[in-house]
Amino acid sequence: MRYPVLLFLLPFLGCAEETPIEVLPIPDQRDWRAEWLSFPTTDTDLVDTLVLPPAAYFRKSFELEAMPERAIVYVSALGLVEPRINGEAVTGDLFLPGWSDYNKRIYYHAYDVTDLLRAGKNVIGCTLADGWYAGYVGPKSLSNPENRGLYGDTTALIVQLDLLQPEGETVSIVSDSSWRASTGPLRYADLLMGEFYDARLENPGWDAPNFNAINWASRQSTGLAFESRPLVQGQDGAQWTQRLELYPGNQINTYDELVPVKITEPESGAYLFDMGQNFAGHVRLSVSGPAGDTIRLRHGEMLNTDGSLMTENLRFARATDTYVLNGDGEEVWEPRFTYHGFQYVEVSGLRQKPGPELLTGVAVSASTPMTSTFSSSDTLLNRLYENIVWTQRSNFLEVPTDSPQRDERLGWLGDAQIFSRSALYNADLNDFYRKWFADLRDAQYDSGAYANFAPRPYPDLVWYSPGWMEAGLMVPYNAWQFSGDTSLIAEHYESMTGFMDFVIAKSEPFGYFYPENSWTEIGPKGGFGDWLALTDKHLAHDILASIYLAHSFHIMAEMSSALNKTTQASRYRALFDKSKAAFISHYVAPDGRFLIDEAKYGDGKGYFEGEKGFTGHTQSGYASAIYFDILPDSLAALAAGHLVDLVEAADRKPTSGILGIRQLLPALSKIGRGDLAYAMLLDERYPGWGFQIANGATTIWERWNSYTHEEGFGGARNAKMNSFNHYAFGAVGQFLFSEMAGIRPAEPGFATILIQPDFGDGSLRELVATYLSTRGLIESAWEIDGDEVHLTVSIPKGTTATVLLLSTDTDRREQAIGPGTHEFTFSLLASTER
């Protein structure tokens, strides 16, 4: 594997000193001497209604009289590119150069390839596929009739190989009109539809010296559509090369391989491989047979009751890979330019019954360093943690997607902001988020509103929603809280103030909150609200929008202070106070109940399921106000009573939707009802996290009713929006670490730490959680023996912590500790039985 050029240093756990990594030269815009190359290909399959053109293959031969001291290759593409030198892959990184708004920025990657070169003849080879640039992207309903070519319909690449000579001179091999191009065995490659590879069309040695490329197209070839375009332009006329930026995120790599746990044959000749785990990636096929035999691989997350593959939830996505054998003994193939979300693979086209060695599951994700461990005395809880991690890795590839399987895979903001603290406990996301924050800025509307997803491949679509938009503030804020890196918010500050100007102008006439029926200009009206809640009536969208608005003022004040913007900080603090007061005055009754004027919503037309009606009295409403500290102590206590009543009325099961679920269990813990939070978390009845696991879930489901015993997959509407690998309800992962283990940043970057575990009702007997902060490993482990709790806390060097314990209803034990391991023994809270 080739390693990318590193431009930063990662802290090495346990070392007092950092090992320096040499910074290699990176070209700026003036240093690009390469030209963009395009080789348009045509889909000749007139039967298939989809447009799926062949991938393009490029090669450039050159000679070296002597070996350079160092060789760095720089590569980018409008599409997806795999670079090779002398028959070997330059890197194991996938989906290069990444997804961006190509009209605003294009990423490139740099790799040291010195040891791939040789004196004499050399060859650079590149395979170029459609990817996000020209392929199928997102839901068909949001796009043009074809749903592809959203940025452009012709792919292009740019390559520059810089050779540092012993005498100090740099010689460059660049993409230009001397390169040759052709098609080959990769008949198409699409992120949503899959890959088709015909091994009979392979050109052995095409990417190595001594290959006869006489029939390959060149600039000089008459009548062949080969283009060398040094001035390829974006929609605004600017040159593509002027947009090139070094990729700032985490490369996408393979992180695990899986073997099938079961093979069935629900119908003759169609074999179903159960990989035992839902994940994002592809399979490696190992097969032998006569030339021309065609193996089809269909991917899905679940099985129908008859044991067949369930694919209704894929919608427009085919998620199908096809391999045609060349008949040359054992053939091993895996796709490189597509990925699927799946647990099951249906294999057809085999001549005999297969064994498990036929397929190997290849799980791929952004190479974000994983930072947490969690285990407990409850196997369901342990599986929940594993499911959350698998779901995160499945959806954190290039951007934080909503799901990896269907025709969507968009960076939805609402899901990302709800899940962000859970995600940050699980992984170091500084680079991943830094890249996505650029996507947020590029997708931001001129009004200041953040789009519902980023990147935004639909330039004419104006679509935003309260609670979703706030991800543009809340995710950077959370990333700063966990890392302590103010550059994350400094780079993004202008964008955040643009958003705040938008919501201030919207809310100012009402006193900096939103009364009923405020968001009538968007679709659906009010936005998405507490999406997928299981309440009889919807929580009024404007209540949640107002709570999120107030929280936005609060965190903007904190971020402004951190950046020494004192005037702005003072302004946002004042607006926070005004916003809270206006919200309380309008929505909160003297008894703490949230009341709305239902008549303001009329018949609910234009709202999602508006016929259900609206209310202010829901778990999500009270939990959000408590979690975000919107209420004074007196009203917070009354709201806590309403929250408890609603939880009990629901038989201690969640009814919250996506926008309120993160707040629910922490709010219960905050009001001293961790027992209810634990009961809800560990319950195996429907609805809940335990129900999913009891029914075989290995990742987090999108909906509480994604599957039920009574209704199966929930009917036609559910099938169209039903993911079994969707992290929003996985926001509960935050509770595992921040409340159950009690590990929280008291200052940004865990410069000081708060350890405040909640033991619930004492029924969970053991828990061990670790979090690898930027300052070192933090551990909280506890065991309950009878009525006695044994707590062990480990704090890294250079930090301090406050351990906060409640040993009785009136005894609050608070102890400051320094680095090292500390042990505490105390009586379990007497009031855990309620």
Secondary structure, DSSP 8 states (H G I E B T S, - for coil): ---B---S----TT-SS-----------GGG----EEE-------SSSSS-----EEEEEEEEESS--SEEEEEEEEESEEEEEETTEES-S-BSBT----TTT-EEEEEEE-GGG--SEEEEEEEEEE-HHHHSB-S-GGGS-SS-B-SS-SS-EEEEEEEEE-TTS-EEEEE-STT-EEE--SEEEEETTTEEEEEGGG--TTTTSTT---TTSB-TTSTT---EEETT-B-TTS-BGGGGEEE--S--EEEEEEE--SEEEEEETTEEEEEEEEEEEEEEEEEE---TT-EEEEEEESEE-TTS-EE-GGGTT---EEEEE---SSSEEE--SS--EEEEEEEEE--SS---GGGEEEEEEEE---B-EEEEES-HHHHHHHHHHHHHHHHHBSSSB-S-SSSS----BHHHHHHHHHHHHHHB--HHHHHHHHHHHHHH--TTS---SBSS---TT-----TTTTTHHHHHHHHHHHHH--THHHHTTHHHHHHHHHHHHHHHGGGTSS--TT--TTSSSTTTT-STT---SSEE-HHHHHHHHHHHHHHHHHHHHHHTT-HHHHHHHHHHHHHHHHHHHHHHB-TTS-B---GGGGTT-TTSTTGGG-EES-SHHHHHHHHHTT-S-HHHHHHHHHHHHHHHHHTTS-----TTTHHHHHHHHHHTT-HHHHHHHHT--SSSSHHHHHHTT-SS--SSTTSSBTTTBT-HHHHHHT--SS--GGGGGHHHIIIIIS-EEESSGGGSEEEE----TTS---EEEEEEEETTEEEEEEEEEETTEEEEEEEE-TT-EEEEEEESSSS-EEEEEE-SEEEEEEEE--GGG--
